Amino acid sequence: MAQWTSAMGAAQLARLLNSQQERPAGPGARRPPAYRALADGIRLLVLEGRVPVAARLPAERELALSLSVSRTTVAAAYEALRTEGFLESRRGAGSWTAVPAGNPLPARGLEPLPPEALGSMIDLGTAALPAPEPWLTRAVQGALEELPPYAHTHGDYPAGLPALRSMIAERYTARGIPTMPEQIMVTTGAMGAIDAICHLFGGRGERIAVESPSYANILQLMREAGARLVPVAMAEGLTGWDLDRWRQVLREVAPRIAYVVADFHNPTGALADEDQRRRLVEAARSAGTVLVVDETMSELYLEPGLEMPRRVCGFDPAGSTVITVGSASKAFWAGMRIGWVRAAPDVIRSLVAARAYADLGTPVLEQLAVNWLFSTGGWEQAVELRRGQARDNRDALIAAVRRELPTWEFEAPQGGLTLWVRTGGLSGSRIAEAGERVGVRVPSGPRFGVDGAFEGYVRLPFTVAGAVAEEAATRLAAAAHLVRTGTPMNGNSPRTFVA
């Protein structure tokens, strides 16, 4: 049986190779042989996630025709990639991309340090801000006033409190997407929502298409559920999705589920435009794929006057193709573990029925607190405060990184909480390792990829302000210096990422 999960056409791969910027050679340096340049180009595409791991490459003859080179050149490049561990082949099944067995692959998601363990460490591992006071305190006080009638019940509401389900439905309806309370289930955060969806639709061995890169904790959740992840590379920059790739994967692989973040994507910060959203819904509907859309960042637009595209579920209001996941954890506070699912009523009923074997329901007091915020207008005021915090932090971090690490590359997103940073040719895994030594915790790029891509990246959340952001950049520069100079760490010499 073939080991590949998606296919890369010859014309598509040739286009990606031709789009690479040629790196200037040093004085007197010779140009590499054609096969070596081709092998290096494919290897870089894999490491940067533009060609997914486990993607079947075109046959030698097809690629040679598309690149206008000899078949011998392509054969030699493929052999070099096999020798280096970036390609695997099997007679009759073709060749597919891989990463070397020794590549440093983080095996887990992102686990926040407990506050008492931080000490002098600057923690950039978690994209979360402190609570927007006084709104947290007011919401809890309001919830306590509403609690007595519920205290006389058993307290189990598998679908969520009726009042909160109605309020969430009204908020979708107010945005032009007619929604009934029967289309809403309240969950324990967005993670609880996606876990329930994966267990309902994505049993062990099912294929799930995911953006590449994607949110580390969701990838880990899906791995542990036994899913076969099919990565789909993001478009270049902050322009959202590559619809040609999405249509190809949905048509050829027919995944049961596709998971996407359309609004200020985590980690890249990309914002999918309205046409991309419409076309992806149409492609998923044609393929019979359930499109799970994570909206946890949708309200964190940071540029005043930014006109947000229509919600993805606006192109499937009945919820027959699109399942939407929302949460209070990013827009309000990570400690407020309230999420929700919007889908067709029959899907909601199935999710609720399955919940009897999971967590039974979501804490009543927290649901009442979120309902208080929604019903009083406190949510809008709290989120506006959150936007101001994130905007100031983003601008401070960007200025500090550009000053301390001028060779690092990134684009400033218009919203969300994260910068996706190319680390000037250094290994993101080694920078994360060195960062622990110099007092800054940062997640490396491979955490956000499938099977080892994005070694040349780190994710930087803009969750620290002012002087702390400046100190974080200073410590990152110190970590980069340790990696660049090959200073031994824990007895091992750090390895630079060579494109």
Secondary structure, DSSP 8 states (H G I E B T S, - for coil): ----SEE--HHHHHHHHHHS------TT-----HHHHHHHHHHHHHHTTSS-TTEE---HHHHHHHHT--HHHHHHHHHHHHHHTSEEEETTTEEEE---TTS----S------GGGTTT-EE-SS------TTHHHHHHHHHHHH-HHHHTS----TT--HHHHHHHHHHHHHTT----GGGEEEESHHHHHHHHHHHHH--TT-EEEEEES--HHHHHHHHHTT-EEEEEEB-STTS-B-HHHHHHHHHHH--SEEEE--SS-TTT-----HHHHHHHHHHHHHHT-EEEEE-TTTT-B-STT------GGGGSTT-SSEEEEEESTTTT-TT---EEEE--HHHHHHHHHHGGGTT----HHHHHHHHHHHHHTHHHHHHHHHHHHHHHHHHHHHHHHHHH-TT-B----SBSSEEEEE-TTS-HHHHHHHHHHHTEE--BGGGGSSSS--TTEEEEE----HHHHHHHHHHHHHHHHHHHHT--BTTB-------
